[in-house]
């Protein structure tokens, strides 16, 4: 195994991979659709990669990347200004400020979700992950597990509630001394 420390590029890729869900969540608060998020995210990654050498504290990566995302959203909106529905830049700034405040909460929620998913019985975990995968339709999944679509939706609702309670417990445990 190679004992050489990772170079800056490797470090960037790892950090971006780790925090991409948080950055996407931040973008989703500022943009009207997931398609817009998909348009802006590559620009955020590119600008962050170009400016990564300026980041001194790697622990600040998610907040730093969200600041970049904020500016990329403003650029994106300016470029789309000919569209009918465009938010005022002051409103976008306010939304960005509020979303920034939620970064640590979102990170905590994502961490709790990952732990809760691992705690689910394997069959339930695989089911819920396959239902969120774009490769299969709910109809196909229902056929695979020999259930009606309605029955599958009811089961998913129960699993989601179970996950929600688990996440709430985990977050409460982290804040309880």
C-alpha positions in Angstrom: 0.0 0.0 0.0 1.3 3.5 -0.9 2.1 5.6 2.2 2.5 8.8 0.3 0.1 11.5 1.4 -2.7 12.3 -1.0 -2.0 15.3 -3.3 -4.3 18.3 -3.5 -6.3 17.0 -6.4 -7.1 13.7 -4.6 -8.0 15.7 -1.5 -10.3 17.9 -3.5 -12.0 14.9 -5.2 -12.6 13.2 -1.8 -14.0 16.4 -0.2 -16.2 17.1 -3.2 -17.5 13.6 -3.2 -18.2 13.7 0.6 -20.0 17.0 0.6 -21.7 17.0 -2.8 -25.1 16.0 -1.3 -24.9 19.0 1.1 -23.9 21.4 -1.8 -26.7 20.0 -3.9 -29.1 20.5 -1.1 -27.9 24.1 -0.7 -28.4 24.7 -4.4 -31.9 23.1 -4.3 -32.8 25.8 -1.7 -31.8 28.5 -4.2 -33.0 27.1 -7.5 -36.5 26.2 -8.7 -35.8 22.7 -10.0 -33.5 19.7 -9.8 -32.6 20.3 -13.5 -31.3 23.8 -12.5 -29.2 22.1 -9.7 -27.8 19.7 -12.3 -26.9 22.7 -14.5 -25.1 24.6 -11.7 -23.4 21.8 -9.8 -20.7 21.2 -12.5 -19.9 24.9 -12.5 -19.6 24.9 -8.7 -17.2 21.9 -8.9 -15.1 23.5 -11.6 -14.8 26.9 -9.8 -14.0 25.1 -6.5 -11.3 23.0 -8.2 -9.7 26.1 -9.7 -9.7 27.9 -6.4 -9.0 24.9 -4.1 -5.4 26.0 -3.6 -6.7 29.1 -1.8 -8.6 27.1 0.8 -6.5 26.9 3.9 -8.8 25.0 6.3 -10.1 21.8 4.7 -12.7 21.5 7.5 -14.3 24.6 6.1 -14.8 23.0 2.6 -18.6 22.6 2.7 -19.2 26.2 3.8 -16.5 27.4 1.3 -18.1 25.4 -1.5 -21.5 26.8 -0.7 -20.2 30.3 -1.0 -19.0 29.4 -4.4 -22.4 27.8 -5.1 -24.1 31.1 -4.1 -22.1 33.1 -6.7 -22.7 30.4 -9.3 -26.4 30.6 -8.7 -26.3 34.4 -9.2 -24.4 34.0 -12.4 -26.8 31.2 -13.6 -29.8 33.4 -12.7 -28.4 36.4 -14.5 -27.9 34.2 -17.6 -31.4 33.0 -17.4 -32.9 36.4 -16.8 -34.9 36.2 -20.0 -37.0 33.4 -18.4 -40.4 34.5 -17.0 -39.9 33.6 -13.4 -36.7 35.1 -12.0 -36.2 35.9 -8.3 -34.9 39.2 -7.3 -31.2 39.1 -6.3 -32.0 40.2 -2.8 -34.3 37.3 -2.3 -31.7 34.9 -3.7 -29.2 36.4 -1.2 -31.6 35.9 1.7 -32.4 32.3 0.7 -28.6 31.7 0.4 -28.0 33.1 3.9 -30.7 30.9 5.3 -29.5 27.8 3.5 -25.9 28.4 4.8 -27.3 28.3 8.3 -28.7 24.9 7.6 -25.5 23.3 6.3 -24.4 21.8 9.6 -27.9 20.5 10.3 -28.1 18.9 6.8 -24.7 17.3 7.4 -25.9 15.9 10.7 -29.1 14.6 9.1 -27.2 12.9 6.3 -24.9 11.3 8.7 -27.8 10.1 10.8 -29.6 8.8 7.7 -26.5 6.8 6.7 -26.3 5.2 10.2 -30.0 4.5 10.2 -29.9 2.9 6.8 -27.2 0.6 8.0 -29.4 -0.4 11.0 -32.3 -1.4 8.8 -32.6 -5.1 8.0 -30.9 -5.9 4.8 -34.1 -6.6 2.8 -35.7 -3.3 3.8 -32.5 -1.4 3.1 -32.1 -2.9 -0.3 -35.8 -2.2 -1.0 -35.7 1.5 -0.1 -32.4 2.1 -2.0 -33.8 0.4 -5.1 -37.0 2.5 -4.9 -34.8 5.7 -5.0 -32.7 4.4 -7.9 -33.7 5.7 -11.3 -33.0 2.4 -13.0 -36.3 0.7 -11.9 -39.9 1.8 -11.8 -42.1 1.2 -8.8 -44.2 -1.1 -10.9 -41.1 -3.2 -11.7 -40.0 -3.3 -8.1 -43.5 -4.3 -7.0 -43.4 -7.2 -9.4 -40.0 -8.3 -8.2 -41.2 -8.6 -4.6 -44.6 -10.0 -5.5 -46.6 -7.1 -4.1 -49.1 -4.7 -5.6 -47.9 -1.1 -6.2 -50.2 0.2 -3.5 -48.8 -2.4 -1.0 -45.3 -1.3 -2.0 -46.1 2.3 -1.4 -47.5 1.5 2.0 -44.4 -0.5 3.0 -42.2 2.3 1.8 -44.2 4.8 3.9 -43.6 2.6 7.0 -39.9 2.3 6.3 -39.6 6.1 5.8 -41.4 6.7 9.1 -39.0 4.2 10.8 -36.0 6.0 9.2 -37.4 9.4 10.3 -37.8 8.3 13.9 -34.3 6.8 13.8 -32.8 10.0 12.4 -34.6 12.1 15.1 -33.3 9.8 17.8 -29.7 10.0 16.5 -29.8 13.7 16.3 -31.3 14.1 19.7 -28.6 11.7 21.1 -25.9 13.9 19.7 -27.2 17.0 21.3 -28.1 15.4 24.7 -25.2 15.6 27.1 
